[in-house]
Amino acid sequence: MNLTRAFSFVFDDPDWWKLILVIGLLQFIPIIGQIALIGCLLQTARAVAQGNSQPLPRLNQLGTVLSEGIYGLLIAIVYYLPILAIVCILSCILVAIIVASGNNDPQPGILFGLLLCLSLILIPLILITQLLLIIGNSRYVQTGSVEAALQLGEVFTLLRRNPAEWLVLWLLSIVCNFVGGLGSIIFVVGSLFTTVYAALVFGHLLGQTVHQVSSSPSQQ
């Protein structure tokens, strides 16, 4: 995996600042901004996986970017549904305890225990879901099919065949999230633009991994 290339390719395009500016400003629009961000990530990944020497999305392809982002968001929602279900169930239990206590304050020990259980369940589940979602996205990048991205059997097969590659990519996603938040250190609004840059970097890394895994002997 070429980390240097992933972090520098954005600046090879003379119009890179226009893309980052437009997608960054779109982050002020709820949902639309996130869709555009996901679309940029996926479109970059597909271009890299296909060997495109200039994988940065074009502003005149904004419609395609948004379309990709919608599919990417749907994939993410499906992957996170079990987590949402667990949160809803535990929240209902918490509300029931508060209601049952009437005018009395619920015992702190019970509330602490519920919160501890929630953390012990959710943190590992979120980490595992992040990894599976990355692999699911790789399936979408490779096939263009939402159905393929949601085939957990194939996702686990890819993980078993190339565990090191996917774990490294998962760790790099954490690094990219950190990079995306650096803009807030300088100025809060700056994080909107560093977030776009981080998404493009991770898209390049995802595309590299898809290309590497699909061409490895274990995939033949």
Steps between C-alpha positions, in 0.01 A plus 500: 500500500637839396425734790695789353296488182172485694581813697640696205290408196238766576748780430598359160175635358506878439130522593536313829418808708171553315380149579598525866340845527168393345471169686614674820230766468242227437577370850290790630196329344383208717496159330590645157849582623553151638367345180743708292788400728421129472459535124843662464656221702338222298559661161866558584535139616346365180725716281812386687393135486456533123848650462391857418803728529277798589245353743382829652126551435404790270253772592312437176441147635327627815179318408689172477674575830166557674357183345796297625464664840134401529585136436792521742277648768242223453774239538624664821147519644443128442832410664424713805140382544593240769673772702200729467272216611712434811504871588121517463444193718730619779354850479150354545622306804651817645178696443296218657718507811463876533123480453469210747690696763223762498591805703804325643834541333616174337786333681833624365637148505236378258557789260876454517462128436285561194744755361790263564320215324420732211866597467628143527259391226520797267872579489613156368193482275574843349863406434400174332229676297750760380726225369216313331366822348839577347505158336138541395588831339784330318247257354287793385804672348594184315154399379287816510233288671341586835387139527861381472602740777239349731595135442657431839613154396720647227616775735620246758663298221701805394598562862620140543701509176681828569468584870820705518405729211156577643624552854766741376239687299273515805783650707571750224134601506553604862804705393292667227229586752767660717629698202145607421465649847825696489329800339306564820828563684571801279142612452173311539392556138834367381397149598240507221778517242748268671215249526462508121875456455501207744211335313688530170814354658307206641326453165843465339609251766179302454552494124857380542384220730223393261753485215754314715253247636329434167834432331645283779545125436244414768233674292575307185 
